[in-house]
Amino acid sequence: MTSTDLHLPRGATANAPYVVDIDPKLAGWTHSSLRVVELAPGGSHTFTTGDSEWIVLPLEGGCTVQIETASSEQAEFQLLGRGSVFAEVSDFAYAPRDARVLIASGAGGRFALAGAKCERRLPARYGPAPEVPVEERGSGSCARRVRNFASADSFDCDRLIAVEVITPGGNWSSYPPHKHDEHRPGEESELEEIYYFEIDGPNGLGYQRVFPSREGGSDVLAEVRSGDAVLVPDGWHGPSIAQPGHDMYYLNVMAGPGETREWRICFHPDHTQTTGGYR
């Protein structure tokens, strides 16, 4: 992939009704997907999950999620949502493969759909905000807050792994650089990854680096703004840098071909002597 393929500015993947629509075909890989849908007050959106599992995550506002599976099982969840991604953790809903999903919002809002192609059909479920593990990762200028709402060890999915990260203005996150593009049992898992960004405040921006872990691998340094996405099919990724005075949010969506759903990473050896990893 070229750097242009990896950095997807706001609107580059818009495909009505989605303002962001990244699927495996567009990304050139096999599993990970991300959509963002904006609903006007009283608006609704219906989609079928197909061969993928999906999490409905409010970015702004709340909604009702109705799920009907192929076996006619039905579930309905009220998502309280939040005022913005910078305000607080949100509740969410899990929709299995082979299902029909209706999202309706009385007050309107923006909703992320994080997806992954999968084999097993798990039950539809509600993820309460108070049960989302929040991790304070790093320290000093590398401090950030990680919301592990669908990490591999916090919420059961077949393939999908998804977390949110808040990086304070002026700080670095996704640091030290790390990768997960090889299957090495017990050491590293093979995962495709999407970064979706929002920046707090007008005219805010950030920077995202991805560089090769192999000859001809992914290589990009992108200036990112609200609504942008960066694809990480392979390679070392990090740092993610927030402009001073502007906190940076990103949603990470990951999935891969491994038999075990796990997040195992390898840190870049040139950066571990001074950092010791995520400390």
Secondary structure, 3 states (H helix, E strand, C coil): CCHHHHEECCCCCCECCEEEEECHHHHCCCCEEEEEEEECCCEEEEEECCCEEEEEEEEEEEEEEEEEECCCCEEEEEEEEECCCCCCCCCEEEECCCEEEEEEECCCEEEEEEEEECCCCCCCEEECHHHCCEEEECCHHHCEEEEEEECCCCCCCCCCEEEEEEECCCCEECCCCEECCCCECCCECCCEEEEEEEECCCCCCEEEEEECCCCCCCCEEEEECCCCEEEECCCEEEEEEECCCCCEEEEEEEECCCCCCCCCCEECHHHHHHHCCCC
